[in-house]
Amino acid sequence: MVPYQYTVPNGQTFKDSHEHGELGLTLTGILSESSNTGTVMVGQNVPRQVRYDYLAKFGFGSTTGIGLRGRAPAC
């Protein structure tokens, strides 16, 4: 079940864009509804290294290579 808001063990709370009761969403439903809470809940079940590898494959932390003016450098 996916709630409107969800608090992770470190105390940070995530909310969906609009209030709702608990929803019985599958992963496909979580993605199609853009559920922030559902995404966080799924992410907690993905091992840290696997999550890192996916983000790296999507290009997070890398420059785009398209050379736009004013673009902040990658950290």
C-alpha distances in whole Angstrom, upper triangle without the diagonal:
4,6,10,12,11,14,15,18,21,20,19,17,15,14,14,17,16,15,12,10,6,5,5,7,9,11,13,11,10,14,15,14,15,12,13,10,9,12,13,10,11,15,15,15,18,21,23,26,24,22,26,27,25,25,29,29,28,31,29,32,35,37,37,41,41,43,42,44,43,40,39,40,37,37
4,7,8,9,12,14,17,19,18,17,14,12,11,10,13,13,12,9,8,5,5,6,7,9,10,13,10,8,12,13,11,12,8,10,7,6,9,10,8,10,13,13,14,17,20,22,25,23,21,24,26,23,23,27,27,26,28,27,29,32,34,34,38,38,40,39,41,39,36,35,36,34,34
4,5,7,10,13,16,18,16,15,12,10,8,8,12,11,9,7,6,4,6,9,10,13,14,16,13,11,15,16,13,13,9,10,7,8,11,11,10,13,15,15,17,19,22,23,27,25,23,26,28,25,25,29,29,28,30,28,30,33,35,35,39,39,41,40,41,39,37,36,37,34,34
4,7,10,13,17,18,16,14,10,8,6,6,8,7,6,5,6,7,8,12,12,15,16,17,14,12,15,15,12,12,9,9,7,9,12,12,12,15,16,17,19,21,24,25,28,26,24,26,28,26,25,29,30,27,29,27,30,33,34,34,38,38,39,38,39,37,35,34,35,33,33
4,7,10,13,15,12,10,7,5,4,6,10,10,8,9,10,9,11,14,14,17,17,19,16,14,16,18,14,13,10,8,6,9,11,10,11,14,15,15,17,20,22,23,26,25,22,24,27,25,24,28,29,27,28,26,28,31,33,33,37,37,39,37,38,36,33,32,33,31,31
4,7,10,12,10,8,6,5,6,9,13,13,12,12,12,11,13,15,15,17,16,19,17,14,16,19,16,15,11,9,6,9,10,8,8,12,13,12,14,17,19,19,23,22,20,22,25,23,22,26,27,26,27,25,27,30,32,33,36,37,38,37,38,36,33,32,33,30,29
4,7,8,6,6,4,6,9,12,15,16,15,16,16,14,16,18,18,20,19,22,20,17,19,22,19,17,14,11,9,11,12,9,10,13,13,12,15,17,19,19,22,22,19,22,25,23,22,26,28,26,28,25,26,30,32,33,37,38,39,37,38,36,33,31,32,29,28
4,6,6,6,6,8,11,14,18,19,18,19,19,17,18,19,19,20,19,22,21,17,19,22,20,18,15,12,10,12,12,8,9,12,11,9,12,14,16,15,19,19,17,19,22,21,20,23,25,24,26,23,24,28,30,32,35,36,37,36,38,35,32,30,30,28,26
4,5,7,9,12,15,18,21,23,22,22,22,20,21,22,22,23,22,25,24,21,23,26,24,22,19,16,14,15,15,12,11,14,13,10,13,15,16,15,19,20,18,20,23,23,22,25,27,27,28,25,25,29,32,34,37,39,40,39,40,37,34,32,32,29,27
4,6,9,12,15,19,22,23,23,24,24,22,24,25,25,25,24,27,26,23,24,27,25,23,20,17,15,17,17,13,14,16,15,12,16,17,17,16,19,21,18,19,23,23,21,24,27,26,27,23,24,28,30,32,35,37,38,37,37,35,32,29,29,27,24
4,6,10,13,17,19,21,20,21,21,20,22,24,24,25,24,27,26,22,24,27,24,22,19,16,14,17,17,13,14,17,16,14,17,19,20,19,22,23,21,22,25,25,23,26,29,28,28,25,26,29,32,33,37,38,38,37,38,35,33,30,31,28,26
4,7,10,14,16,18,18,19,20,19,21,23,22,23,22,25,23,20,21,24,21,19,16,13,11,15,14,11,13,16,14,13,17,18,19,18,21,22,19,20,24,23,21,24,26,25,25,22,23,27,29,30,34,35,35,34,35,32,29,27,28,26,24
4,7,10,13,15,14,16,16,16,18,20,20,21,20,23,21,17,19,21,19,16,13,10,9,12,13,10,12,15,14,14,17,19,20,20,23,23,20,22,25,23,22,25,27,25,26,23,24,28,30,31,35,35,36,34,35,32,30,28,29,27,26
4,7,10,12,12,14,15,14,15,18,17,19,17,19,18,14,16,18,15,13,10,7,6,9,10,8,10,13,13,13,16,18,20,19,22,22,18,20,23,21,20,23,25,23,24,21,23,26,28,29,32,33,34,32,33,31,28,27,28,26,25
4,7,8,8,10,12,12,13,16,15,18,17,19,16,13,15,16,13,11,8,6,6,9,11,10,12,14,15,16,18,20,23,22,25,24,21,23,26,23,22,26,27,24,26,23,25,28,30,30,34,34,35,33,34,32,30,28,30,28,28
4,6,7,8,11,11,12,14,13,16,15,16,13,11,12,13,9,8,6,5,6,9,10,11,12,14,15,17,19,20,23,23,26,25,21,24,26,23,22,25,26,23,25,23,26,28,30,29,33,33,34,32,34,32,29,29,30,29,29
4,7,9,13,14,14,17,16,18,18,18,15,13,13,13,10,9,8,8,10,12,13,14,16,18,18,20,22,24,27,26,29,27,24,26,28,25,23,27,27,24,26,24,26,29,30,29,33,32,33,31,32,30,28,28,30,29,29
4,6,10,12,13,16,15,19,19,19,16,14,15,15,11,11,10,10,11,13,15,16,17,19,21,22,24,26,29,29,32,30,27,29,31,28,27,30,31,28,30,27,30,32,33,33,36,36,37,35,36,34,32,32,34,33,33
4,7,10,11,15,15,19,19,20,16,15,17,17,13,13,11,12,11,13,16,17,17,20,21,22,24,26,29,29,32,31,28,30,32,30,29,32,33,30,32,30,32,35,36,36,39,39,40,38,39,37,35,35,37,35,35
4,7,8,12,12,16,18,18,14,13,16,16,12,13,11,12,11,13,16,17,16,19,21,22,23,25,29,29,32,31,28,31,33,30,29,33,33,31,33,31,34,36,38,37,41,41,42,40,41,40,38,37,39,37,37
4,6,10,12,15,17,18,15,14,17,17,14,15,13,14,12,13,16,17,16,18,21,21,22,25,28,29,33,31,28,31,33,31,30,34,34,32,35,33,35,38,40,39,43,43,45,43,44,42,40,40,41,39,39
4,7,9,13,15,16,13,12,16,16,13,15,12,13,11,11,14,15,13,15,18,18,19,22,25,27,30,28,26,29,31,28,28,32,32,30,33,31,34,37,39,38,42,42,44,43,44,42,40,39,40,38,38
4,6,9,12,13,10,9,13,13,11,13,10,13,11,9,13,15,13,14,17,18,19,21,25,26,29,27,25,28,29,27,27,31,30,28,31,30,33,35,37,37,40,41,43,41,43,42,39,39,40,37,37
4,7,10,11,9,9,13,13,12,14,12,14,12,10,13,15,13,13,17,18,17,20,23,26,28,26,24,28,29,26,27,30,30,28,31,30,33,36,38,37,41,41,44,42,45,43,40,40,41,38,38
4,7,8,5,6,9,10,9,11,9,12,11,8,11,13,12,11,15,16,16,18,21,23,26,23,21,25,26,23,23,27,26,25,28,27,30,32,35,34,37,38,40,39,41,40,37,37,38,35,36
4,5,5,6,9,10,10,12,11,14,13,9,11,14,12,10,14,15,14,16,19,22,24,21,19,23,23,20,22,25,24,23,26,26,29,31,33,32,36,36,39,38,41,40,37,37,37,34,35
4,5,5,6,9,10,10,10,12,12,8,8,11,10,8,11,13,12,13,17,19,20,17,16,19,20,16,18,21,20,19,22,22,25,27,30,29,32,33,36,35,38,37,34,33,34,31,31
4,5,5,6,8,10,10,13,14,10,11,14,14,11,14,17,16,16,20,22,23,19,18,21,21,18,19,22,21,19,23,23,26,28,30,28,32,32,35,34,37,36,33,33,34,31,32
4,5,5,6,8,8,12,12,9,10,14,13,12,15,17,17,18,22,23,25,22,20,23,24,20,21,25,23,21,25,24,28,29,31,30,34,34,36,35,38,37,34,34,35,33,33
4,6,5,6,5,8,9,6,7,10,10,9,12,14,14,15,19,20,22,20,17,20,21,18,18,22,21,19,22,22,25,27,29,28,32,32,34,33,36,34,32,31,32,30,30
4,5,5,7,9,11,8,7,11,12,10,12,15,16,16,19,20,22,19,16,19,20,16,16,20,19,16,20,19,23,24,26,25,28,28,31,30,33,32,29,29,30,27,28
4,5,8,11,13,11,11,15,15,14,16,19,19,19,23,24,25,22,20,23,23,19,19,23,22,19,22,22,25,27,28,26,30,30,32,31,34,33,30,31,32,30,31
4,5,9,11,9,10,13,14,14,16,19,19,20,24,24,26,24,21,24,25,21,21,24,24,21,24,23,26,28,29,28,31,31,33,32,34,33,31,31,32,30,31
4,6,9,8,8,11,13,13,14,17,18,18,21,22,24,21,18,21,22,18,18,21,21,18,20,19,23,24,26,25,28,28,30,29,31,30,27,27,28,27,27
4,5,5,6,9,10,11,12,14,16,17,20,21,23,21,18,21,22,19,19,22,22,20,22,21,24,26,28,27,31,31,33,31,33,32,29,29,30,28,28
4,6,5,6,9,10,10,12,15,16,19,19,21,20,16,19,21,18,17,21,21,19,21,19,21,24,26,26,29,30,31,30,31,30,27,26,27,25,25
4,5,5,6,9,10,11,13,15,18,18,21,20,17,19,22,19,19,22,23,21,23,21,24,26,29,29,32,33,35,33,35,33,30,29,30,28,27
4,5,5,6,8,10,11,13,16,17,20,18,16,19,20,18,18,22,22,20,23,21,24,27,29,29,32,33,35,34,36,34,31,30,31,28,28
4,5,5,6,9,10,11,14,15,17,15,12,15,17,14,14,18,18,16,19,17,20,23,25,25,29,30,32,31,33,31,28,27,28,25,25
4,5,5,6,9,10,13,13,16,15,12,15,17,15,14,18,19,18,20,17,20,23,26,26,30,31,32,31,33,31,28,27,27,24,24
4,5,5,7,9,12,14,17,15,13,16,18,17,17,20,21,20,23,21,23,26,29,29,33,34,36,35,37,35,32,30,31,28,27
4,5,5,7,11,12,15,13,11,14,16,14,15,18,19,18,20,19,22,24,27,28,31,32,34,34,36,35,31,30,30,27,27
4,5,5,8,9,12,10,8,11,13,11,12,15,16,15,18,16,18,21,24,25,28,30,32,32,34,32,29,27,27,24,23
4,6,8,9,12,11,9,12,15,14,14,18,19,19,21,19,21,24,27,28,31,33,35,34,36,34,31,29,29,26,25
4,6,9,12,10,10,13,15,14,15,18,19,19,22,20,22,25,28,29,33,34,36,36,39,37,33,32,31,28,27
4,6,8,7,6,10,11,10,12,15,15,16,18,17,19,22,25,26,29,31,33,34,36,35,31,29,29,25,24
4,6,5,6,9,10,11,12,14,16,17,19,17,19,22,25,27,30,32,34,34,37,35,31,30,28,25,23
4,6,5,6,9,10,11,12,14,16,17,15,16,19,23,24,27,30,31,32,34,32,29,26,25,21,20
4,5,5,6,9,10,10,12,14,15,14,15,17,21,23,26,28,30,31,33,32,28,26,24,21,19
4,5,5,6,9,10,11,12,14,14,16,18,21,22,25,28,30,31,33,32,28,27,25,21,21
4,5,5,6,9,10,11,13,11,13,16,19,20,24,26,28,28,31,29,26,24,23,19,19
4,5,5,6,9,10,11,9,11,13,17,18,21,24,25,26,28,27,23,22,20,16,16
4,6,5,6,9,10,10,12,13,17,18,20,23,25,26,29,28,24,23,21,17,17
4,5,5,6,9,9,12,13,16,17,20,22,24,25,28,27,23,22,21,18,18
4,5,5,6,6,8,10,13,14,17,20,22,22,25,24,20,19,18,14,15
4,5,5,5,7,8,11,13,15,18,20,21,24,23,19,18,16,13,13
4,5,8,10,10,13,13,15,18,20,22,25,25,21,20,19,15,17
4,6,9,9,12,11,14,16,19,19,22,22,18,18,17,14,16
4,6,5,8,8,11,13,16,17,19,19,15,15,14,11,13
4,6,8,10,13,15,16,17,19,18,15,13,12,9,10
4,7,9,12,15,15,16,18,17,13,11,10,6,7
4,6,9,12,13,14,16,16,12,11,9,6,8
4,6,8,9,11,13,13,9,9,7,6,9
4,5,7,9,12,13,10,11,10,9,13
4,6,9,12,13,10,12,11,11,15
4,6,10,12,10,12,12,13,17
4,6,9,8,10,10,12,16
4,6,6,9,11,13,17
4,6,9,11,14,17
4,6,9,12,15
4,6,9,12
4,7,9
4,6
4
